[in-house]
Amino acid sequence: MSPAAKAKTATPAAEAPQTPGYEESVAELVAIVGQLEAGSVPLSQAMELWERGEKLAASCTAWLEGAKQRIEAAKQAGEEGS
């Protein structure tokens, strides 16, 4: 597919789903944990919150792993340049 064809079929940025950043994910995860610990939500909602929390935790882990890899790459590049 040509670049022009890809541009025509690509989803505009305004329509693309927003992926929360690390800080937003952590804040939402903390809020979810608070709700679950309070025990004030029905079981069905608690299960939905748990599932959302699992996804957020995985997202946070991926963010941290990516940051770790970038730091290691920068350190190696610095050592090679020395």
C-alpha positions as CSV (number, residue, x, y, z in Angstrom):
1,M,0.0,0.0,0.0
2,S,1.4,3.4,-1.0
3,P,2.0,6.1,1.7
4,A,-0.8,8.2,0.1
5,A,-3.3,5.3,0.4
6,K,-2.2,4.7,4.0
7,A,-2.8,8.3,4.8
8,K,-6.4,8.1,3.4
9,T,-7.2,5.0,5.4
10,A,-5.5,6.0,8.6
11,T,-7.7,7.1,11.6
12,P,-7.4,10.8,12.3
13,A,-5.7,11.6,15.6
14,A,-8.9,13.2,16.9
15,E,-10.8,9.9,16.4
16,A,-8.0,7.6,17.7
17,P,-8.6,6.2,21.2
18,Q,-6.5,7.9,23.8
19,T,-4.1,5.7,25.7
20,P,-3.6,7.0,29.2
21,G,0.0,7.8,30.2
22,Y,1.8,6.2,33.1
23,E,0.7,8.8,35.7
24,E,-2.9,8.7,34.7
25,S,-2.9,4.9,34.8
26,V,-1.4,4.8,38.3
27,A,-3.9,7.4,39.5
28,E,-6.8,5.3,38.2
29,L,-5.3,2.1,39.6
30,V,-5.0,3.8,43.0
31,A,-8.6,4.9,42.8
32,I,-9.8,1.4,41.9
33,V,-7.8,-0.2,44.7
34,G,-9.5,2.3,47.1
35,Q,-12.9,1.3,45.9
36,L,-12.2,-2.4,46.2
37,E,-10.7,-2.0,49.6
38,A,-13.7,0.0,50.8
39,G,-15.9,-2.9,49.8
40,S,-18.7,-0.5,49.0
41,V,-19.4,-1.8,45.4
42,P,-21.5,-4.7,44.3
43,L,-19.7,-7.9,43.3
44,S,-20.4,-7.4,39.6
45,Q,-18.9,-3.9,39.7
46,A,-16.0,-5.1,41.8
47,M,-15.2,-7.7,39.2
48,E,-15.2,-5.1,36.4
49,L,-13.0,-2.9,38.6
50,W,-10.6,-5.8,39.2
51,E,-10.4,-6.5,35.5
52,R,-9.7,-2.8,34.7
53,G,-7.1,-2.8,37.5
54,E,-5.3,-5.8,36.0
55,K,-5.2,-4.0,32.6
56,L,-3.9,-0.8,34.2
57,A,-1.2,-2.8,36.1
58,A,-0.1,-4.5,33.0
59,S,0.1,-1.1,31.2
60,C,2.1,0.4,34.0
61,T,4.5,-2.5,33.9
62,A,4.9,-2.1,30.2
63,W,5.6,1.6,30.6
64,L,8.3,0.9,33.3
65,E,9.9,-1.9,31.2
66,G,10.1,0.5,28.2
67,A,11.6,3.2,30.3
68,K,14.2,0.7,31.7
69,Q,15.1,-0.4,28.2
70,R,15.5,3.2,27.1
71,I,17.8,4.0,30.1
72,E,19.9,0.9,29.4
73,A,20.2,1.8,25.7
74,A,21.2,5.4,26.7
75,K,23.8,4.1,29.2
76,Q,25.3,1.7,26.6
77,A,25.4,4.5,24.0
78,G,27.2,6.8,26.5
79,E,29.7,4.1,27.4
80,E,30.4,3.4,23.7
81,G,30.9,7.2,23.1
82,S,33.4,7.5,25.9
